[in-house]
Amino acid sequence: MGQAQKLMEKGRVGVKPARTISKVGIIGAGQMGSGIAHVVALSGYTVAMNDLKKESFDKGIEAVHKNMARQIAKGIIKEEDRDTALERISFAPSFEDFGECDLVIEAATEDEALKHKIFAALCPHLKPTAMLASNTSSISITRLASTTDRPEDFIGMHFMNPVPVMELVELIRGIATGDETFSTARHFVESLGKTTAVSEDFPAFIVNRILLPMINEAVYTLYEGVGTVDAIDKAMRLGAHHPMGPLELADFIGLDTCLSVMQVLYEGLSDSKYRPCPLLVKYVEAGWLGRKTKRGFYDYRGEKPVPTR
Ligand SMILES: NC(=O)c1ccc[n+]([C@@H]2O[C@H](COP(=O)([O-])OP(=O)(O)OC[C@H]3O[C@@H](n4cnc5c(N)ncnc54)[C@H](O)[C@@H]3O)[C@@H](O)[C@H]2O)c1
């Protein structure tokens, strides 16, 4: 039996009953935080969502609205479902508003120092039984957990983008994550209609350990002049049957997030094969972060995306 399978069994057998979750706190109302709020509220949980500014929360709710409208048009949900779900989501301007939460999911910017600061400020406001999860794409769950007052109650809960559409959530146990926490997290994720895959706590876990080096290689291919943005994306869409080209996907993920993941892989595994492409660094330094800033490998300011190289 593989290590991951053993971990899954560990979550199933001989654990205390899963804790009840009814109120969920979310930190960060960006594309992931708002996507998580979307599925969590639709599944009947009450949601308190925090961000630095009320405008970010409003933007997040706007995205939830838009994505739910798509689901209504496709007959996946009804208008009443949207209305009740939206009523369940409220703005939490301060961590004091998380006192009643049974689970808090951190989905703020991919920056380890920032995440440590968030957990340090958050923990004093939590009830003793509250569980913590991070949606980090790459950062060590063991390290994040170790700076909190509850490493046994801490887990990696890695949702995929766009959250309402993607089936998978990776669950990552830190070295201290308790069986009950794992089992509660697994039940919670399944209650959202998602499937879990268990990953050991290594840099970038499973999906991004494989996906991000491919994206980084696509940026090198562009950097070295092997192909244009258009040629690289077309080649992978039509030649490898990928639903999106790697540069298009990088813009969708956010180039800052892509760079952070590559840095975590490079530093965490000390292997030069993970060196972030200098062109990726340059785009991030320019503030060209992809769709969210309207410019990345494509320019999204016009009617249709135009390659920037
Ligand atoms: N983008 C993806 O495809 C993807 C997929 C899976 C996981 N993730 C992970 O999810 C997390 C968020 O990524 P995203 O794509 O939503 O980024 P984003 O840039 O869209 O949103 C990040 C949000 O965090 C907020 N924030 C920053 N500092 C904060 C603080 N101190 N307190 C509260 N809010 C704060 C920002 O204002 C912003 O609204 C990251 O850890 C990322 O690695 C991203």
PDBQT file of the ligand as one rigid body, heavy atoms in Angstrom, charges set to zero:
ROOT
HETATM    1  N1  LIG A 401      -4.877  31.178  -8.440  1.00  0.00    +0.000 N 
HETATM    2  C1  LIG A 401      -4.940  29.865  -8.436  1.00  0.00    +0.000 C 
HETATM    3  O1  LIG A 401      -5.123  29.230  -9.496  1.00  0.00    +0.000 OA
HETATM    4  C2  LIG A 401      -4.837  29.123  -7.125  1.00  0.00    +0.000 A 
HETATM    5  C3  LIG A 401      -5.233  27.787  -7.067  1.00  0.00    +0.000 A 
HETATM    6  C4  LIG A 401      -5.159  27.113  -5.844  1.00  0.00    +0.000 A 
HETATM    7  C5  LIG A 401      -4.681  27.767  -4.707  1.00  0.00    +0.000 A 
HETATM    8  N2  LIG A 401      -4.282  29.079  -4.804  1.00  0.00    +0.000 N 
HETATM    9  C6  LIG A 401      -3.806  29.732  -3.578  1.00  0.00    +0.000 C 
HETATM   10  O2  LIG A 401      -4.872  30.478  -3.014  1.00  0.00    +0.000 OA
HETATM   11  C7  LIG A 401      -4.354  31.637  -2.350  1.00  0.00    +0.000 C 
HETATM   12  C8  LIG A 401      -5.000  32.896  -2.927  1.00  0.00    +0.000 C 
HETATM   13  O3  LIG A 401      -4.752  32.940  -4.310  1.00  0.00    +0.000 OA
HETATM   14  P1  LIG A 401      -5.679  33.810  -5.283  1.00  0.00    +0.000 P 
HETATM   15  O4  LIG A 401      -5.408  33.318  -6.657  1.00  0.00    +0.000 OA
HETATM   16  O5  LIG A 401      -7.064  33.866  -4.767  1.00  0.00    +0.000 OA
HETATM   17  O6  LIG A 401      -4.996  35.247  -5.128  1.00  0.00    +0.000 OA
HETATM   18  P2  LIG A 401      -5.676  36.694  -5.358  1.00  0.00    +0.000 P 
HETATM   19  O7  LIG A 401      -4.552  37.612  -5.620  1.00  0.00    +0.000 OA
HETATM   20  O8  LIG A 401      -6.784  36.593  -6.358  1.00  0.00    +0.000 OA
HETATM   21  O9  LIG A 401      -6.362  37.003  -3.944  1.00  0.00    +0.000 OA
HETATM   22  C9  LIG A 401      -5.640  37.145  -2.752  1.00  0.00    +0.000 C 
HETATM   23  C10 LIG A 401      -6.496  37.964  -1.798  1.00  0.00    +0.000 C 
HETATM   24  O10 LIG A 401      -5.872  37.964  -0.502  1.00  0.00    +0.000 OA
HETATM   25  C11 LIG A 401      -6.070  39.240   0.059  1.00  0.00    +0.000 C 
HETATM   26  N3  LIG A 401      -5.125  39.481   1.151  1.00  0.00    +0.000 N 
HETATM   27  C12 LIG A 401      -3.801  39.768   1.059  1.00  0.00    +0.000 A 
HETATM   28  N4  LIG A 401      -3.296  39.955   2.295  1.00  0.00    +0.000 NA
HETATM   29  C13 LIG A 401      -4.310  39.782   3.165  1.00  0.00    +0.000 A 
HETATM   30  C14 LIG A 401      -4.417  39.861   4.587  1.00  0.00    +0.000 A 
HETATM   31  N5  LIG A 401      -3.380  40.166   5.342  1.00  0.00    +0.000 N 
HETATM   32  N6  LIG A 401      -5.625  39.646   5.146  1.00  0.00    +0.000 NA
HETATM   33  C15 LIG A 401      -6.714  39.340   4.403  1.00  0.00    +0.000 A 
HETATM   34  N7  LIG A 401      -6.670  39.255   3.036  1.00  0.00    +0.000 NA
HETATM   35  C16 LIG A 401      -5.486  39.471   2.442  1.00  0.00    +0.000 A 
HETATM   36  C17 LIG A 401      -5.861  40.185  -1.130  1.00  0.00    +0.000 C 
HETATM   37  O11 LIG A 401      -6.402  41.469  -0.859  1.00  0.00    +0.000 OA
HETATM   38  C18 LIG A 401      -6.613  39.441  -2.239  1.00  0.00    +0.000 C 
HETATM   39  O12 LIG A 401      -7.972  39.811  -2.313  1.00  0.00    +0.000 OA
HETATM   40  C19 LIG A 401      -2.834  31.585  -2.522  1.00  0.00    +0.000 C 
HETATM   41  O13 LIG A 401      -2.260  30.937  -1.411  1.00  0.00    +0.000 OA
HETATM   42  C20 LIG A 401      -2.678  30.738  -3.779  1.00  0.00    +0.000 C 
HETATM   43  O14 LIG A 401      -1.445  30.087  -3.866  1.00  0.00    +0.000 OA
HETATM   44  C21 LIG A 401      -4.368  29.770  -5.988  1.00  0.00    +0.000 A 
ENDROOT
TORSDOF 0
